[in-house]
Amino acid sequence: MKAAIRPDGVGCRIASAADFSNWIAERSAAELTEPFTFVVGTDGVLRLAPRRCEHVACAGGDMVLSAGEIGFVREADRWTVSEISNQSTGYCPDIGSWPEIARALDDVGLERPSGFTHEVVFRRCPDCHEHNIVREDDFVCVFCGSDLPKTWNMDPIT
């Protein structure tokens, strides 16, 4: 997987308030109207990239603790997180990954909501092994009609 990642596709490492200030200052007004791609690496550090960047590319092909989309708004002379989701079909993170992104945002000093503002529930079908997004608590595979597990099961098949 890493061999397919271009070096310029890797997200920007945001380990401090200064890192975030420098990164956000380089964003255009048009970019700021959309959410950005984020990942939290296994080192616990936030990485940010333009929205159209794949999460796997943002992470440099590495495993992550959390991933999704994040939006920022300027309020009272500081940046805050306005929206955040675990929407990443590359990693399919569980909604239980919230503490990892919360910790990374706290480390950078960004105000944030108390949880994902939009939660996406991912499940792998035990029968056909396809990835599914569960909508309206309908835990049925859209590909084969099998029941999906109630607990997150997106780890790689062994």
Wavefront OBJ file of the C-alpha trace (Angstrom):
o trace
v 0.000 0.000 0.000
v 2.786 2.459 0.867
v 4.398 2.094 -2.551
v 1.349 3.728 -4.151
v 1.529 6.850 -1.937
v 3.153 9.895 -3.511
v 5.314 11.896 -1.059
v 3.370 15.083 -1.853
v 0.099 13.365 -0.913
v 0.991 12.903 2.741
v -0.945 15.056 5.189
v 0.707 17.838 7.133
v 1.774 16.805 10.632
v 0.101 19.076 13.219
v 1.769 18.478 16.582
v 1.419 21.968 18.093
v -0.608 25.175 18.011
v 2.170 26.756 15.927
v 1.976 23.906 13.387
v -1.770 24.460 13.060
v -1.410 28.252 12.774
v 1.134 27.876 9.985
v -0.965 25.268 8.163
v -4.298 27.137 8.388
v -2.658 30.415 7.267
v -1.780 28.732 3.959
v -5.413 27.726 3.237
v -7.460 29.714 0.733
v -10.892 31.146 1.523
v -12.396 28.550 -0.838
v -10.639 25.691 0.981
v -11.967 26.908 4.325
v -15.567 26.497 3.156
v -15.154 22.705 3.026
v -14.025 20.182 5.601
v -10.507 18.761 5.419
v -9.249 15.186 5.524
v -7.717 14.194 8.865
v -6.024 11.189 10.366
v -4.502 10.556 13.761
v -1.409 8.431 13.363
v -0.388 5.655 15.720
v 1.892 8.276 17.286
v -1.247 10.190 18.363
v -0.442 13.168 16.125
v -2.997 14.863 13.884
v -2.384 15.074 10.129
v -4.432 17.344 7.859
v -4.843 17.428 4.095
v -7.248 18.900 1.525
v -10.681 17.243 1.482
v -10.076 15.420 -1.780
v -6.968 13.713 -0.399
v -7.562 10.064 0.404
v -7.155 9.203 4.079
v -4.607 6.493 3.313
v -2.536 9.071 1.391
v -2.899 11.599 4.227
v -1.463 8.960 6.586
v 1.375 8.092 4.208
v -0.013 4.548 3.955
v 0.403 3.927 7.677
v -2.158 2.557 10.134
v -4.145 5.151 12.101
v -6.022 5.542 15.366
v -8.779 7.679 13.823
v -9.693 9.254 10.498
v -12.418 11.370 8.959
v -13.326 14.872 7.862
v -12.960 18.051 9.889
v -14.055 21.660 9.425
v -12.761 24.785 11.129
v -14.264 28.196 11.837
v -12.670 31.363 13.161
v -14.385 32.518 16.371
v -13.265 35.328 18.671
v -9.716 35.461 17.295
v -9.156 31.715 17.437
v -9.809 28.650 15.308
v -12.271 26.031 16.517
v -13.525 22.741 15.140
v -16.958 23.394 13.631
v -17.678 19.887 12.341
v -16.002 16.506 12.507
v -16.886 12.996 11.366
v -15.312 9.570 11.135
v -16.188 9.459 7.392
v -13.272 7.505 5.927
v -13.973 4.605 3.617
v -10.230 3.907 3.475
v -9.962 3.149 7.204
v -13.628 2.734 8.255
v -12.902 3.890 11.826
v -15.254 3.036 14.650
v -17.122 5.847 16.386
v -15.191 4.665 19.463
v -12.080 6.284 17.951
v -13.303 9.698 19.191
v -10.956 9.838 22.232
v -7.936 9.580 19.909
v -8.924 12.600 17.808
v -10.074 14.505 20.904
v -6.647 14.018 22.498
v -4.856 15.106 19.294
v -7.016 18.253 19.032
v -6.468 19.028 22.716
v -2.704 18.657 22.216
v -2.900 21.328 19.491
v -5.110 23.572 21.649
v -8.132 23.573 19.339
v -11.621 24.010 20.802
v -13.752 21.044 19.738
v -17.167 19.442 20.172
v -17.625 16.682 22.740
v -17.917 14.025 20.031
v -18.243 13.488 16.308
v -20.815 15.898 14.873
v -21.636 13.233 12.279
v -21.077 9.561 13.120
v -20.695 6.926 10.412
v -21.225 3.277 11.382
v -19.065 0.864 9.356
v -19.414 -2.920 9.319
v -17.921 -5.744 7.246
v -20.364 -8.399 6.125
v -19.375 -11.758 7.650
v -20.719 -13.588 4.589
v -19.597 -11.611 1.510
v -16.875 -9.535 3.308
v -18.028 -6.271 1.701
v -17.739 -3.003 3.630
v -21.068 -1.429 4.547
v -22.221 1.890 5.951
v -25.088 1.211 8.346
v -27.927 3.699 7.934
v -30.883 4.154 10.287
v -29.803 1.194 12.454
v -30.481 -1.216 9.564
v -27.742 -3.794 10.163
v -28.284 -5.652 6.872
v -25.649 -6.007 4.149
v -26.611 -3.963 1.077
v -24.702 -6.420 -1.126
v -25.996 -9.843 -0.046
v -28.754 -9.215 2.508
v -26.987 -10.940 5.417
v -27.227 -9.597 8.949
v -24.353 -7.351 9.990
v -22.812 -7.523 13.450
v -23.800 -4.866 15.977
v -20.147 -4.360 16.986
v -17.390 -2.865 14.835
v -15.546 -5.527 12.829
v -13.501 -3.675 10.218
v -10.114 -5.106 11.175
v -8.411 -6.849 8.251
v -9.547 -10.385 7.512
v -6.955 -12.918 8.670
l 1 2 3 4 5 6 7 8 9 10 11 12 13 14 15 16 17 18 19 20 21 22 23 24 25 26 27 28 29 30 31 32 33 34 35 36 37 38 39 40 41 42 43 44 45 46 47 48 49 50 51 52 53 54 55 56 57 58 59 60 61 62 63 64 65 66 67 68 69 70 71 72 73 74 75 76 77 78 79 80 81 82 83 84 85 86 87 88 89 90 91 92 93 94 95 96 97 98 99 100 101 102 103 104 105 106 107 108 109 110 111 112 113 114 115 116 117 118 119 120 121 122 123 124 125 126 127 128 129 130 131 132 133 134 135 136 137 138 139 140 141 142 143 144 145 146 147 148 149 150 151 152 153 154 155 156 157 158
